[in-house]
Amino acid sequence: MRNLTLSLLAVVLIATIGLGWIFDGIYNQYLNQNINNNSELSRQGNNGPQSVIDTLEQVGTHLSIALSGIDNRQEFIEKWPSEGVLSLQLKPLINFPLPQALLSDLTAGQPLLLETDDSIVMYFYLPRTDELLVLTTVPIAVNQKNSFLPILLTSLFYLAVLLLMLLWLYPLMKRLMTLRQTAKSFGEGNLNQRIDVGSISYIRDLELEFNRMAQRIDDLVTDIKLLSSAVSHDLRTPLARIRFGIDTIQEEDDPVLRRRFEQRISDNVDEMVDLVESLLSYARLDQTLITLNKAPVEFLALTTSCINNKSQDDIHVIYDFPKRPIFVDGDLSYLMILMSNLLQNAHQYCQRKIYVNVSEQENNILVTIADDGPGIPTAQREKIIKPFIRGDGTENKVKGYGMGLAIVKRIVEWHHGELIIENSPELGGAQFCVTLPKAII
């Protein structure tokens, strides 16, 4: 789920910081352009805001000079039209509280401009009468046609964030729908359903785990089918022979023949015990909670011991190995079973020669066991490593229940290795190549 977390973090950062920075840049560029335009209008004397204020200042200055020279000032103010946007008032300076700094500027002849949301007010000082001329007008609307720009940019920002999130969610929802459909089909019994894992999928880990789970369930179901088939076939034959032997003993009075039939019954019972023990052994190997006691194992000594235990006078074993020790990271007991089963399989099917090679490949070791037997056809190589499956035409020639290679495959999987079945180019028979992780000493 790391890809999902990183992609979500990237989308959030791009949506909040990246888009915000882009839209802020657009808005600031617009403001700077607007300020430059207003400055240009002011310099050209057009009807910009600054030119209007300059005009008011000139009008107020001329009125203050004119009012200072007449005696009936209040009458002039009262006759000023009240319906226009510009109104006049006279106020005594003493009733107008101001900070000393502003008061000094005002009495020095500099107009005072005060602006609110409702009006623009300019004050002019009349030194002859110690009064203030107050000009009041409505606020000046600047670029009213662009007042919706902030709203537009905000709407575009949220629209872009929404679009970006939808673009991110679409592949995720698509992969989740695929996973849901595959899981539904798998639950309906179509056990060969798998997910095509994409290289940039947000839920790649989840898809891989689903495929591993599906493969595991498929293998278990296949093993159960093979187990039921093997039990029904391999147990039925000795049971039938035992029943026949018991019926024969009941009708036979000759002691020699009775002992012969008793021995046959005993042999059939032993065969059934071997089969049951094989089934139980594989069942124990199939437990998912099995614990491996992994440690560095000196693999050359282990292989030499297994070869010596399986040696036969009429079979020549060629053992090729490095001169220095090689250690494998694994469980000693299960590695012994692995090598014993591979060597036992080679002894059962070979004519006269077995070749065993152990070599190093970077962080792994490669074990190759080949024989000069009939070999394994390509079409049977996937099937031969399943439990209770033996090569075609060998069921009556070779003793066993077809469990050896199935156990080998399971042990190799536990050790995160690989099993490859080929035909030996030198000996002509089967060749088993096992890759195991090398221990770090």
Secondary structure, 3 states (H helix, E strand, C coil): CHHHHHHHHHHHHHHHHHHHHHHHHHHHHHHHHHHHHHHHHHHHCCCCHHHHHHHHHHHHHHHHHHHHCCCCHHHHHHCCCCCCCCEEEEEEHHHCCCCHHHHHHHHCCCCEEEECCCCEEEEEEECCCCEEEEEEECCCCCCHHHCCHHHHHHHHHHHHHHHHHHHHHHHHHHHHHHHHHHHHHHHCCCCCCCCCCCCCCCCHHHHHHHHHHHHHHHHHHHHHHHHHHHHHHHCHHHHHHHHHHHHHHHHCCCHHHHHHHHHHHHHHHHHHHHHHHHHHHHHHHCCCCCCCCCEEEEHHHHHHHHHHHCCCCCCEEEEECCCCCCEEEECHHHHHHHHHHHHHHHHHHCCCEEEEEEEEECCEEEEEEEECCCCCCHHHHHHHCCCCCCCCCCCCCCCCCCCHHHHHHHHHHHCCCEEEEEECCCCCCEEEEEEEEECCC
